[in-house]
Amino acid sequence: MGRDPEPNKPAEEKTRPLSVLRAMIDSIDHDVLQLLAKRNALVGEIAEFKRTHRRRIRDLSRERELLSDRRDRAMPLGLSPEMIESMFRLILWASRDRQATLKAEVPIDVEPRTVAIIGGKGGMGKCFANLFGDLGHAVMIADVDTQLSSKEAASVADVVVISVPIEVTADVIRELGPLVKKDGLLIDVCSVKTEPLKVMLEHCEASVVGTHPLFGPSVHSLQGQRLVITPGRGDEWLAWLKSTFEARGLELLETTAERHDKAMAIVQVLTHFSTEVMGKTMARLGVPIDETLLFTSPIYLMEMFMTARHFAQSPRLYGSIQMANPETPAVTAAYIEAAEALRQIATAKDRDAFEQTFDEVRAYFGEFTEQAMAQSDFLIDRIVERT
């Protein structure tokens, strides 16, 4: 029996050098970037087509079809369908944002308006100034330290946007509302809607629309962000405003002021109150955050990110949000009552009561728990990737 002329080599000698493999990966990644650039160029053509033919930027049917196709093609290639879907969702988001930047939903023959932003040097004021400016409208900024006064701006603009702190919104409306042109539009961006809308209707003869952006001014893109509209007076201006917001990719929710404020008592007041209680509790306990992060789970890390993010922002803003909502006393009292009930169960080590409470709350959330598990799994994966 003859001998093998080349005995088996150690595994490390069969593998190409790490530096070579990394160089090959870099080359492939550069090819991917080139392909994404080609895709981006086609997105530009799509934006032009949609603008010319008055087509909406977002096509949910097309997106579902695309994501399904990419998932189906991933598995035979040895790729995770979930990972590929996540990647293409980000690509689709970037595609929609580019189309919006290219004004895909802005009519070619749009009539430019003069827009006055009262409080235009604040965060949300700047956001709205950019929004209207990107669409070709002439924007005037009036604030406490600008040469242009609020009264001067309000009296000459076609559209007047009130973007001032919540606690002074009603007073500013009372002062400027009578100055707005009768054939113009008055808007506020306050996070409570009942009182501002009432005051606008009482102190202004122009068209009136209440709005509430459900996002902060620091968002990277307006694409897909939600904005509440509470109609007050003037159908023509309402239609104009809705088309304007949609042209920048905003998702609109039209509702009443009363329904909005009740929902915000949960979405904002309860959420912010809970976050503040957690932050204050940790501060009182003197817990070293760095020490806890050594033992962090993804869920705890998410909680820490959101809590620290909250306290990194304006106390005046968050205080105003909670203090201006008429439902705040009832919501915060319910929170304290629930917390005390759970505290008693935990200190008494009453497992039966705990499980009963757990089951009651689970039943309240119902089928939403399945969606929550799937979405939170996605967020956890992203958190783990970046830490």
Short mmCIF file of the C-alpha atoms (twelve columns), coordinates in Angstrom:
data_MODEL
# 
_entry.id   MODEL 
# 
loop_
_atom_site.group_PDB 
_atom_site.id 
_atom_site.type_symbol 
_atom_site.label_atom_id 
_atom_site.label_alt_id 
_atom_site.label_comp_id 
_atom_site.label_asym_id 
_atom_site.label_seq_id 
_atom_site.Cartn_x 
_atom_site.Cartn_y 
_atom_site.Cartn_z 
_atom_site.pdbx_PDB_model_num 
ATOM 1   C CA . MET A 1   0.000   0.000  0.000   1 
ATOM 2   C CA . GLY A 2   1.517   3.318  -1.083  1 
ATOM 3   C CA . ARG A 3   1.935   6.225  1.257   1 
ATOM 4   C CA . ASP A 4   0.006   9.467  0.853   1 
ATOM 5   C CA . PRO A 5   2.549   11.775 -0.771  1 
ATOM 6   C CA . GLU A 6   1.138   14.760 1.179   1 
ATOM 7   C CA . PRO A 7   -0.007  13.917 4.679   1 
ATOM 8   C CA . ASN A 8   -2.911  15.916 6.051   1 
ATOM 9   C CA . LYS A 9   -1.800  19.411 6.944   1 
ATOM 10  C CA . PRO A 10  -2.881  21.104 10.151  1 
ATOM 11  C CA . ALA A 11  -6.176  22.987 9.786   1 
ATOM 12  C CA . GLU A 12  -4.499  26.364 10.169  1 
ATOM 13  C CA . GLU A 13  -2.335  25.696 7.104   1 
ATOM 14  C CA . LYS A 14  -5.397  24.977 4.948   1 
ATOM 15  C CA . THR A 15  -7.077  28.281 5.799   1 
ATOM 16  C CA . ARG A 16  -6.184  31.421 3.911   1 
ATOM 17  C CA . PRO A 17  -4.501  34.097 6.024   1 
ATOM 18  C CA . LEU A 18  -6.870  36.301 8.045   1 
ATOM 19  C CA . SER A 19  -5.536  39.440 6.381   1 
ATOM 20  C CA . VAL A 20  -6.401  37.998 2.946   1 
ATOM 21  C CA . LEU A 21  -9.900  36.995 4.034   1 
ATOM 22  C CA . ARG A 22  -10.548 40.441 5.493   1 
ATOM 23  C CA . ALA A 23  -9.306  42.095 2.313   1 
ATOM 24  C CA . MET A 24  -11.711 39.956 0.291   1 
ATOM 25  C CA . ILE A 25  -14.588 40.938 2.592   1 
ATOM 26  C CA . ASP A 26  -13.635 44.617 2.231   1 
ATOM 27  C CA . SER A 27  -13.732 44.239 -1.532  1 
ATOM 28  C CA . ILE A 28  -17.191 42.643 -1.423  1 
ATOM 29  C CA . ASP A 29  -18.441 45.347 0.951   1 
ATOM 30  C CA . HIS A 30  -17.193 48.013 -1.445  1 
ATOM 31  C CA . ASP A 31  -19.137 46.303 -4.231  1 
ATOM 32  C CA . VAL A 32  -22.236 46.363 -2.026  1 
ATOM 33  C CA . LEU A 33  -21.772 50.115 -1.506  1 
ATOM 34  C CA . GLN A 34  -21.516 50.635 -5.252  1 
ATOM 35  C CA . LEU A 35  -24.736 48.683 -5.759  1 
ATOM 36  C CA . LEU A 36  -26.490 50.722 -3.068  1 
ATOM 37  C CA . ALA A 37  -25.347 53.882 -4.837  1 
ATOM 38  C CA . LYS A 38  -26.844 52.578 -8.107  1 
ATOM 39  C CA . ARG A 39  -30.053 51.773 -6.249  1 
ATOM 40  C CA . ASN A 40  -30.082 55.274 -4.787  1 
ATOM 41  C CA . ALA A 41  -29.787 56.765 -8.276  1 
ATOM 42  C CA . LEU A 42  -32.837 54.778 -9.380  1 
ATOM 43  C CA . VAL A 43  -34.701 56.033 -6.305  1 
ATOM 44  C CA . GLY A 44  -34.053 59.543 -7.602  1 
ATOM 45  C CA . GLU A 45  -35.705 58.650 -10.907 1 
ATOM 46  C CA . ILE A 46  -38.631 57.113 -9.037  1 
ATOM 47  C CA . ALA A 47  -39.034 60.352 -7.055  1 
ATOM 48  C CA . GLU A 48  -39.186 62.363 -10.280 1 
ATOM 49  C CA . PHE A 49  -41.761 59.976 -11.760 1 
ATOM 50  C CA . LYS A 50  -43.925 60.137 -8.641  1 
ATOM 51  C CA . ARG A 51  -43.793 63.905 -8.552  1 
ATOM 52  C CA . THR A 52  -44.706 64.214 -12.232 1 
ATOM 53  C CA . HIS A 53  -47.562 61.688 -11.970 1 
ATOM 54  C CA . ARG A 54  -48.793 62.752 -8.486  1 
ATOM 55  C CA . ARG A 55  -48.022 59.412 -6.836  1 
ATOM 56  C CA . ARG A 56  -47.578 58.905 -3.095  1 
ATOM 57  C CA . ILE A 57  -44.107 58.110 -1.797  1 
ATOM 58  C CA . ARG A 58  -45.117 55.123 0.261   1 
ATOM 59  C CA . ASP A 59  -46.610 52.061 -1.413  1 
ATOM 60  C CA . LEU A 60  -47.318 49.498 1.315   1 
ATOM 61  C CA . SER A 61  -48.320 46.812 -1.160  1 
ATOM 62  C CA . ARG A 62  -45.024 47.185 -3.003  1 
ATOM 63  C CA . GLU A 63  -43.087 47.124 0.272   1 
ATOM 64  C CA . ARG A 64  -44.774 43.911 1.438   1 
ATOM 65  C CA . GLU A 65  -44.109 42.309 -1.924  1 
ATOM 66  C CA . LEU A 66  -40.445 43.366 -1.879  1 
ATOM 67  C CA . LEU A 67  -39.818 42.182 1.685   1 
ATOM 68  C CA . SER A 68  -41.482 38.836 1.017   1 
ATOM 69  C CA . ASP A 69  -39.362 38.342 -2.095  1 
ATOM 70  C CA . ARG A 70  -36.111 39.198 -0.300  1 
ATOM 71  C CA . ARG A 71  -36.944 36.837 2.573   1 
ATOM 72  C CA . ASP A 72  -37.731 34.001 0.163   1 
ATOM 73  C CA . ARG A 73  -34.461 34.522 -1.684  1 
ATOM 74  C CA . ALA A 74  -32.414 34.679 1.529   1 
ATOM 75  C CA . MET A 75  -32.870 31.133 2.828   1 
ATOM 76  C CA . PRO A 76  -31.524 29.217 -0.227  1 
ATOM 77  C CA . LEU A 77  -28.459 31.463 -0.032  1 
ATOM 78  C CA . GLY A 78  -27.829 30.497 3.575   1 
ATOM 79  C CA . LEU A 79  -28.915 33.891 4.899   1 
ATOM 80  C CA . SER A 80  -31.280 34.609 7.772   1 
ATOM 81  C CA . PRO A 81  -34.660 35.802 6.400   1 
ATOM 82  C CA . GLU A 82  -35.138 37.908 9.553   1 
ATOM 83  C CA . MET A 83  -31.779 39.597 9.130   1 
ATOM 84  C CA . ILE A 84  -32.410 40.276 5.441   1 
ATOM 85  C CA . GLU A 85  -35.864 41.695 6.165   1 
ATOM 86  C CA . SER A 86  -34.389 43.984 8.832   1 
ATOM 87  C CA . MET A 87  -31.737 45.201 6.403   1 
ATOM 88  C CA . PHE A 88  -34.198 45.897 3.605   1 
ATOM 89  C CA . ARG A 89  -36.608 47.691 5.933   1 
ATOM 90  C CA . LEU A 90  -33.785 50.125 6.639   1 
ATOM 91  C CA . ILE A 91  -33.063 50.443 2.920   1 
ATOM 92  C CA . LEU A 92  -36.738 51.141 2.241   1 
ATOM 93  C CA . TRP A 93  -36.793 53.790 4.955   1 
ATOM 94  C CA . ALA A 94  -33.769 55.474 3.391   1 
ATOM 95  C CA . SER A 95  -35.448 55.261 -0.017  1 
ATOM 96  C CA . ARG A 96  -38.604 56.980 1.253   1 
ATOM 97  C CA . ASP A 97  -36.556 59.652 2.980   1 
ATOM 98  C CA . ARG A 98  -34.614 60.394 -0.224  1 
ATOM 99  C CA . GLN A 99  -37.837 60.626 -2.214  1 
ATOM 100 C CA . ALA A 100 -39.225 63.080 0.328   1 
ATOM 101 C CA . THR A 101 -36.028 65.148 0.176   1 
ATOM 102 C CA . LEU A 102 -36.450 65.255 -3.603  1 
ATOM 103 C CA . LYS A 103 -40.026 66.532 -3.055  1 
ATOM 104 C CA . ALA A 104 -41.653 63.526 -4.688  1 
ATOM 105 C CA . GLU A 105 -45.059 64.409 -3.226  1 
ATOM 106 C CA . VAL A 106 -44.796 68.153 -3.768  1 
ATOM 107 C CA . PRO A 107 -46.857 69.282 -6.754  1 
ATOM 108 C CA . ILE A 108 -44.705 70.826 -9.447  1 
ATOM 109 C CA . ASP A 109 -47.012 73.832 -9.621  1 
ATOM 110 C CA . VAL A 110 -47.187 74.396 -5.840  1 
ATOM 111 C CA . GLU A 111 -48.188 77.934 -4.893  1 
ATOM 112 C CA . PRO A 112 -45.618 79.425 -2.496  1 
ATOM 113 C CA . ARG A 113 -47.010 80.833 0.743   1 
ATOM 114 C CA . THR A 114 -45.561 83.105 3.386   1 
ATOM 115 C CA . VAL A 115 -45.273 81.239 6.691   1 
ATOM 116 C CA . ALA A 116 -44.536 82.912 10.035  1 
ATOM 117 C CA . ILE A 117 -43.127 80.697 12.781  1 
ATOM 118 C CA . ILE A 118 -43.773 82.313 16.163  1 
ATOM 119 C CA . GLY A 119 -41.110 80.832 18.420  1 
ATOM 120 C CA . GLY A 120 -39.105 79.858 15.381  1 
ATOM 121 C CA . LYS A 121 -35.776 79.656 17.218  1 
ATOM 122 C CA . GLY A 122 -36.964 76.832 19.465  1 
ATOM 123 C CA . GLY A 123 -36.501 73.176 18.600  1 
ATOM 124 C CA . MET A 124 -39.933 72.492 17.128  1 
ATOM 125 C CA . GLY A 125 -40.065 75.954 15.587  1 
ATOM 126 C CA . LYS A 126 -36.879 75.200 13.650  1 
ATOM 127 C CA . CYS A 127 -38.311 71.843 12.614  1 
ATOM 128 C CA . PHE A 128 -41.443 73.451 11.167  1 
ATOM 129 C CA . ALA A 129 -39.405 76.221 9.553   1 
ATOM 130 C CA . ASN A 130 -37.339 73.593 7.734   1 
ATOM 131 C CA . LEU A 131 -40.463 71.643 6.802   1 
ATOM 132 C CA . PHE A 132 -42.155 74.592 5.114   1 
ATOM 133 C CA . GLY A 133 -38.904 75.942 3.698   1 
ATOM 134 C CA . ASP A 134 -38.045 72.608 2.054   1 
ATOM 135 C CA . LEU A 135 -41.350 72.776 0.222   1 
ATOM 136 C CA . GLY A 136 -40.577 76.153 -1.292  1 
ATOM 137 C CA . HIS A 137 -42.529 78.429 1.038   1 
ATOM 138 C CA . ALA A 138 -41.133 81.728 2.312   1 
ATOM 139 C CA . VAL A 139 -40.515 81.372 6.052   1 
ATOM 140 C CA . MET A 140 -40.299 84.212 8.569   1 
ATOM 141 C CA . ILE A 141 -38.867 83.568 12.031  1 
ATOM 142 C CA . ALA A 142 -40.141 85.589 14.974  1 
ATOM 143 C CA . ASP A 143 -38.969 85.013 18.532  1 
ATOM 144 C CA . VAL A 144 -38.285 86.955 21.697  1 
ATOM 145 C CA . ASP A 145 -34.863 88.083 20.449  1 
ATOM 146 C CA . THR A 146 -35.489 88.583 16.721  1 
ATOM 147 C CA . GLN A 147 -35.678 91.957 15.004  1 
ATOM 148 C CA . LEU A 148 -38.940 90.866 13.376  1 
ATOM 149 C CA . SER A 149 -41.653 91.019 16.024  1 
ATOM 150 C CA . SER A 150 -44.324 88.375 16.429  1 
ATOM 151 C CA . LYS A 151 -47.036 90.940 15.756  1 
ATOM 152 C CA . GLU A 152 -45.396 92.077 12.516  1 
ATOM 153 C CA . ALA A 153 -44.968 88.486 11.311  1 
ATOM 154 C CA . ALA A 154 -48.509 87.424 12.237  1 
ATOM 155 C CA . SER A 155 -50.100 90.380 10.467  1 
ATOM 156 C CA . VAL A 156 -48.476 89.767 7.057   1 
ATOM 157 C CA . ALA A 157 -48.131 85.966 6.783   1 
ATOM 158 C CA . ASP A 158 -50.514 83.643 4.963   1 
ATOM 159 C CA . VAL A 159 -49.875 80.943 7.570   1 
ATOM 160 C CA . VAL A 160 -49.026 81.594 11.228  1 
ATOM 161 C CA . VAL A 161 -47.586 78.767 13.329  1 
ATOM 162 C CA . ILE A 162 -47.581 79.177 17.121  1 
ATOM 163 C CA . SER A 163 -44.622 77.192 18.491  1 
ATOM 164 C CA . VAL A 164 -44.055 78.530 21.995  1 
ATOM 165 C CA . PRO A 165 -43.948 76.899 25.465  1 
ATOM 166 C CA . ILE A 166 -47.207 75.248 26.489  1 
ATOM 167 C CA . GLU A 167 -47.813 77.532 29.458  1 
ATOM 168 C CA . VAL A 168 -47.837 80.685 27.307  1 
ATOM 169 C CA . THR A 169 -49.495 79.250 24.182  1 
ATOM 170 C CA . ALA A 170 -52.996 80.483 25.028  1 
ATOM 171 C CA . ASP A 171 -51.753 84.001 25.881  1 
ATOM 172 C CA . VAL A 172 -49.770 84.250 22.637  1 
ATOM 173 C CA . ILE A 173 -52.816 83.129 20.650  1 
ATOM 174 C CA . ARG A 174 -54.978 85.752 22.350  1 
ATOM 175 C CA . GLU A 175 -52.425 88.414 21.442  1 
ATOM 176 C CA . LEU A 176 -51.721 87.392 17.835  1 
ATOM 177 C CA . GLY A 177 -54.941 85.690 16.759  1 
ATOM 178 C CA . PRO A 178 -56.794 88.925 15.957  1 
ATOM 179 C CA . LEU A 179 -53.876 90.015 13.717  1 
ATOM 180 C CA . VAL A 180 -53.946 86.976 11.421  1 
ATOM 181 C CA . LYS A 181 -55.431 87.713 7.983   1 
ATOM 182 C CA . LYS A 182 -59.042 86.586 7.662   1 
ATOM 183 C CA . ASP A 183 -58.187 84.543 4.593   1 
ATOM 184 C CA . GLY A 184 -55.108 83.058 6.307   1 
ATOM 185 C CA . LEU A 185 -54.411 80.062 8.540   1 
ATOM 186 C CA . LEU A 186 -53.514 79.878 12.241  1 
ATOM 187 C CA . ILE A 187 -51.846 76.705 13.592  1 
ATOM 188 C CA . ASP A 188 -50.507 75.654 16.975  1 
ATOM 189 C CA . VAL A 189 -48.167 72.752 17.766  1 
ATOM 190 C CA . CYS A 190 -49.011 72.329 21.447  1 
ATOM 191 C CA . SER A 191 -49.080 68.859 23.043  1 
ATOM 192 C CA . VAL A 192 -52.516 69.571 24.524  1 
ATOM 193 C CA . LYS A 193 -55.245 70.507 22.117  1 
ATOM 194 C CA . THR A 194 -58.540 71.356 23.835  1 
ATOM 195 C CA . GLU A 195 -57.651 74.785 25.241  1 
ATOM 196 C CA . PRO A 196 -55.435 76.035 22.369  1 
ATOM 197 C CA . LEU A 197 -58.030 75.096 19.757  1 
ATOM 198 C CA . LYS A 198 -60.791 76.782 21.760  1 
ATOM 199 C CA . VAL A 199 -58.726 79.958 22.179  1 
ATOM 200 C CA . MET A 200 -57.776 80.060 18.481  1 
ATOM 201 C CA . LEU A 201 -61.412 79.801 17.436  1 
ATOM 202 C CA . GLU A 202 -62.428 82.520 19.903  1 
ATOM 203 C CA . HIS A 203 -59.658 85.032 19.123  1 
ATOM 204 C CA . CYS A 204 -59.098 84.606 15.401  1 
ATOM 205 C CA . GLU A 205 -61.328 84.955 12.331  1 
ATOM 206 C CA . ALA A 206 -58.966 83.050 10.047  1 
ATOM 207 C CA . SER A 207 -58.972 79.325 9.353   1 
ATOM 208 C CA . VAL A 208 -57.770 77.324 12.364  1 
ATOM 209 C CA . VAL A 209 -56.092 73.919 12.732  1 
ATOM 210 C CA . GLY A 210 -54.557 72.379 15.838  1 
ATOM 211 C CA . THR A 211 -51.546 70.094 15.407  1 
ATOM 212 C CA . HIS A 212 -49.350 68.002 17.663  1 
ATOM 213 C CA . PRO A 213 -46.157 66.391 16.339  1 
ATOM 214 C CA . LEU A 214 -45.749 63.000 18.044  1 
ATOM 215 C CA . PHE A 215 -41.985 63.304 17.742  1 
ATOM 216 C CA . GLY A 216 -39.213 65.538 18.993  1 
ATOM 217 C CA . PRO A 217 -37.374 68.140 16.956  1 
ATOM 218 C CA . SER A 218 -34.153 66.086 16.974  1 
ATOM 219 C CA . VAL A 219 -35.481 63.240 14.796  1 
ATOM 220 C CA . HIS A 220 -33.192 62.323 11.904  1 
ATOM 221 C CA . SER A 221 -36.052 62.275 9.401   1 
ATOM 222 C CA . LEU A 222 -39.730 63.215 9.222   1 
ATOM 223 C CA . GLN A 223 -40.426 60.105 7.160   1 
ATOM 224 C CA . GLY A 224 -43.052 57.987 8.893   1 
ATOM 225 C CA . GLN A 225 -43.303 60.284 11.922  1 
ATOM 226 C CA . ARG A 226 -46.839 60.755 13.203  1 
ATOM 227 C CA . LEU A 227 -48.583 64.113 13.527  1 
ATOM 228 C CA . VAL A 228 -52.023 64.755 15.002  1 
ATOM 229 C CA . ILE A 229 -54.411 67.177 13.328  1 
ATOM 230 C CA . THR A 230 -57.459 68.576 15.130  1 
ATOM 231 C CA . PRO A 231 -59.558 70.562 12.618  1 
ATOM 232 C CA . GLY A 232 -61.039 73.818 13.793  1 
ATOM 233 C CA . ARG A 233 -62.291 75.982 10.906  1 
ATOM 234 C CA . GLY A 234 -61.683 76.184 7.154   1 
ATOM 235 C CA . ASP A 235 -61.808 73.116 4.916   1 
ATOM 236 C CA . GLU A 236 -59.651 74.578 2.127   1 
ATOM 237 C CA . TRP A 237 -56.744 75.406 4.394   1 
ATOM 238 C CA . LEU A 238 -57.133 72.077 6.175   1 
ATOM 239 C CA . ALA A 239 -56.731 70.230 2.889   1 
ATOM 240 C CA . TRP A 240 -53.688 72.381 2.045   1 
ATOM 241 C CA . LEU A 241 -52.051 71.689 5.380   1 
ATOM 242 C CA . LYS A 242 -52.644 67.932 5.164   1 
ATOM 243 C CA . SER A 243 -51.133 67.742 1.684   1 
ATOM 244 C CA . THR A 244 -48.181 69.828 2.898   1 
ATOM 245 C CA . PHE A 245 -47.435 67.492 5.795   1 
ATOM 246 C CA . GLU A 246 -47.898 64.392 3.665   1 
ATOM 247 C CA . ALA A 247 -45.460 65.820 1.123   1 
ATOM 248 C CA . ARG A 248 -42.728 65.577 3.772   1 
ATOM 249 C CA . GLY A 249 -43.621 61.974 4.591   1 
ATOM 250 C CA . LEU A 250 -45.560 62.553 7.808   1 
ATOM 251 C CA . GLU A 251 -48.270 60.084 8.846   1 
ATOM 252 C CA . LEU A 252 -51.380 62.056 9.840   1 
ATOM 253 C CA . LEU A 253 -53.965 61.230 12.477  1 
ATOM 254 C CA . GLU A 254 -57.068 63.421 12.304  1 
ATOM 255 C CA . THR A 255 -59.078 63.479 15.518  1 
ATOM 256 C CA . THR A 256 -60.864 65.715 18.029  1 
ATOM 257 C CA . ALA A 257 -59.067 67.775 20.646  1 
ATOM 258 C CA . GLU A 258 -60.827 65.957 23.478  1 
ATOM 259 C CA . ARG A 259 -59.913 62.494 22.211  1 
ATOM 260 C CA . HIS A 260 -56.324 63.617 21.700  1 
ATOM 261 C CA . ASP A 261 -55.919 64.935 25.241  1 
ATOM 262 C CA . LYS A 262 -57.306 61.763 26.810  1 
ATOM 263 C CA . ALA A 263 -54.932 59.620 24.772  1 
ATOM 264 C CA . MET A 264 -51.968 61.854 25.620  1 
ATOM 265 C CA . ALA A 265 -52.692 61.375 29.300  1 
ATOM 266 C CA . ILE A 266 -51.527 57.784 28.764  1 
ATOM 267 C CA . VAL A 267 -49.048 58.184 25.908  1 
ATOM 268 C CA . GLN A 268 -47.235 61.123 27.479  1 
ATOM 269 C CA . VAL A 269 -48.253 61.751 31.080  1 
ATOM 270 C CA . LEU A 270 -48.260 58.141 32.319  1 
ATOM 271 C CA . THR A 271 -45.125 57.225 30.363  1 
ATOM 272 C CA . HIS A 272 -43.152 60.286 31.463  1 
ATOM 273 C CA . PHE A 273 -44.329 59.958 35.067  1 
ATOM 274 C CA . SER A 274 -43.229 56.319 35.180  1 
ATOM 275 C CA . THR A 275 -39.815 57.214 33.742  1 
ATOM 276 C CA . GLU A 276 -39.389 60.044 36.233  1 
ATOM 277 C CA . VAL A 277 -40.290 57.798 39.154  1 
ATOM 278 C CA . MET A 278 -37.685 55.259 38.054  1 
ATOM 279 C CA . GLY A 279 -35.004 57.935 37.658  1 
ATOM 280 C CA . LYS A 280 -35.789 59.560 41.015  1 
ATOM 281 C CA . THR A 281 -35.832 56.182 42.763  1 
ATOM 282 C CA . MET A 282 -32.394 55.275 41.412  1 
ATOM 283 C CA . ALA A 283 -31.032 58.688 42.351  1 
ATOM 284 C CA . ARG A 284 -32.386 58.359 45.917  1 
ATOM 285 C CA . LEU A 285 -30.917 54.877 46.273  1 
ATOM 286 C CA . GLY A 286 -27.593 56.200 45.029  1 
ATOM 287 C CA . VAL A 287 -27.192 53.276 42.663  1 
ATOM 288 C CA . PRO A 288 -23.919 53.463 40.668  1 
ATOM 289 C CA . ILE A 289 -25.133 53.225 37.094  1 
ATOM 290 C CA . ASP A 290 -21.823 51.889 35.785  1 
ATOM 291 C CA . GLU A 291 -21.972 49.066 38.319  1 
ATOM 292 C CA . THR A 292 -25.466 48.042 37.230  1 
ATOM 293 C CA . LEU A 293 -24.433 48.114 33.583  1 
ATOM 294 C CA . LEU A 294 -21.857 45.417 34.276  1 
ATOM 295 C CA . PHE A 295 -24.789 43.102 34.945  1 
ATOM 296 C CA . THR A 296 -27.185 44.573 32.413  1 
ATOM 297 C CA . SER A 297 -29.719 42.650 30.427  1 
ATOM 298 C CA . PRO A 298 -30.918 44.075 27.094  1 
ATOM 299 C CA . ILE A 299 -34.253 45.037 28.686  1 
ATOM 300 C CA . TYR A 300 -32.578 46.916 31.537  1 
ATOM 301 C CA . LEU A 301 -30.258 48.644 29.093  1 
ATOM 302 C CA . MET A 302 -33.244 49.802 27.041  1 
ATOM 303 C CA . GLU A 303 -34.862 51.139 30.208  1 
ATOM 304 C CA . MET A 304 -31.661 52.984 31.125  1 
ATOM 305 C CA . PHE A 305 -31.346 54.497 27.665  1 
ATOM 306 C CA . MET A 306 -34.914 55.821 27.755  1 
ATOM 307 C CA . THR A 307 -34.649 57.076 31.342  1 
ATOM 308 C CA . ALA A 308 -31.334 58.856 30.772  1 
ATOM 309 C CA . ARG A 309 -32.631 60.252 27.462  1 
ATOM 310 C CA . HIS A 310 -35.643 61.674 29.290  1 
ATOM 311 C CA . PHE A 311 -33.550 63.486 31.905  1 
ATOM 312 C CA . ALA A 312 -31.125 64.767 29.268  1 
ATOM 313 C CA . GLN A 313 -33.888 66.954 27.865  1 
ATOM 314 C CA . SER A 314 -35.787 70.031 28.997  1 
ATOM 315 C CA . PRO A 315 -37.455 69.847 32.443  1 
ATOM 316 C CA . ARG A 316 -39.568 72.827 31.472  1 
ATOM 317 C CA . LEU A 317 -40.981 70.950 28.487  1 
ATOM 318 C CA . TYR A 318 -41.778 67.760 30.364  1 
ATOM 319 C CA . GLY A 319 -43.169 69.634 33.332  1 
ATOM 320 C CA . SER A 320 -45.454 71.623 31.045  1 
ATOM 321 C CA . ILE A 321 -46.668 68.492 29.245  1 
ATOM 322 C CA . GLN A 322 -47.771 66.888 32.504  1 
ATOM 323 C CA . MET A 323 -49.089 69.981 34.208  1 
ATOM 324 C CA . ALA A 324 -51.156 71.139 31.228  1 
ATOM 325 C CA . ASN A 325 -53.078 67.906 30.664  1 
ATOM 326 C CA . PRO A 326 -56.439 67.907 32.490  1 
ATOM 327 C CA . GLU A 327 -56.221 64.132 33.025  1 
ATOM 328 C CA . THR A 328 -52.897 64.271 34.921  1 
ATOM 329 C CA . PRO A 329 -54.318 64.077 38.488  1 
ATOM 330 C CA . ALA A 330 -56.375 60.973 37.725  1 
ATOM 331 C CA . VAL A 331 -53.615 59.209 35.788  1 
ATOM 332 C CA . THR A 332 -50.847 59.835 38.326  1 
ATOM 333 C CA . ALA A 333 -53.147 58.827 41.204  1 
ATOM 334 C CA . ALA A 334 -53.939 55.548 39.428  1 
ATOM 335 C CA . TYR A 335 -50.204 54.942 38.965  1 
ATOM 336 C CA . ILE A 336 -49.461 55.448 42.653  1 
ATOM 337 C CA . GLU A 337 -52.372 53.207 43.638  1 
ATOM 338 C CA . ALA A 338 -51.165 50.429 41.317  1 
ATOM 339 C CA . ALA A 339 -47.585 50.775 42.568  1 
ATOM 340 C CA . GLU A 340 -48.678 50.522 46.199  1 
ATOM 341 C CA . ALA A 341 -50.810 47.452 45.478  1 
ATOM 342 C CA . LEU A 342 -47.870 45.709 43.795  1 
ATOM 343 C CA . ARG A 343 -45.521 46.781 46.599  1 
ATOM 344 C CA . GLN A 344 -47.782 45.168 49.185  1 
ATOM 345 C CA . ILE A 345 -47.995 41.942 47.171  1 
ATOM 346 C CA . ALA A 346 -44.203 41.772 46.791  1 
ATOM 347 C CA . THR A 347 -43.386 42.542 50.444  1 
ATOM 348 C CA . ALA A 348 -46.000 40.012 51.605  1 
ATOM 349 C CA . LYS A 349 -44.513 37.431 49.211  1 
ATOM 350 C CA . ASP A 350 -48.050 36.630 48.094  1 
ATOM 351 C CA . ARG A 351 -47.392 34.568 44.972  1 
ATOM 352 C CA . ASP A 352 -51.059 33.832 44.347  1 
ATOM 353 C CA . ALA A 353 -51.939 37.532 44.340  1 
ATOM 354 C CA . PHE A 354 -48.950 38.277 42.125  1 
ATOM 355 C CA . GLU A 355 -49.915 35.649 39.567  1 
ATOM 356 C CA . GLN A 356 -53.535 36.809 39.624  1 
ATOM 357 C CA . THR A 357 -52.449 40.398 38.961  1 
ATOM 358 C CA . PHE A 358 -50.071 39.212 36.240  1 
ATOM 359 C CA . ASP A 359 -52.851 37.240 34.527  1 
ATOM 360 C CA . GLU A 360 -55.265 40.179 34.738  1 
ATOM 361 C CA . VAL A 361 -52.815 42.536 33.068  1 
ATOM 362 C CA . ARG A 362 -51.868 39.932 30.464  1 
ATOM 363 C CA . ALA A 363 -55.561 39.561 29.601  1 
ATOM 364 C CA . TYR A 364 -55.822 43.343 29.277  1 
ATOM 365 C CA . PHE A 365 -53.013 43.422 26.680  1 
ATOM 366 C CA . GLY A 366 -54.502 40.429 24.849  1 
ATOM 367 C CA . GLU A 367 -53.150 39.749 21.365  1 
ATOM 368 C CA . PHE A 368 -50.925 42.817 21.557  1 
ATOM 369 C CA . THR A 369 -48.526 40.691 23.633  1 
ATOM 370 C CA . GLU A 370 -47.612 38.683 20.510  1 
ATOM 371 C CA . GLN A 371 -46.762 41.826 18.566  1 
ATOM 372 C CA . ALA A 372 -44.867 43.145 21.580  1 
ATOM 373 C CA . MET A 373 -42.736 40.000 21.779  1 
ATOM 374 C CA . ALA A 374 -41.828 40.160 18.095  1 
ATOM 375 C CA . GLN A 375 -41.061 43.891 18.061  1 
ATOM 376 C CA . SER A 376 -39.123 43.847 21.321  1 
ATOM 377 C CA . ASP A 377 -37.071 40.878 20.086  1 
ATOM 378 C CA . PHE A 378 -36.088 43.034 17.113  1 
ATOM 379 C CA . LEU A 379 -35.141 45.943 19.381  1 
ATOM 380 C CA . ILE A 380 -33.165 43.675 21.694  1 
ATOM 381 C CA . ASP A 381 -31.211 42.315 18.743  1 
ATOM 382 C CA . ARG A 382 -30.358 45.861 17.655  1 
ATOM 383 C CA . ILE A 383 -29.306 46.825 21.192  1 
ATOM 384 C CA . VAL A 384 -27.061 43.776 21.492  1 
ATOM 385 C CA . GLU A 385 -25.480 44.561 18.100  1 
ATOM 386 C CA . ARG A 386 -24.427 48.040 19.205  1 
ATOM 387 C CA . THR A 387 -23.074 47.199 22.687  1 
# 
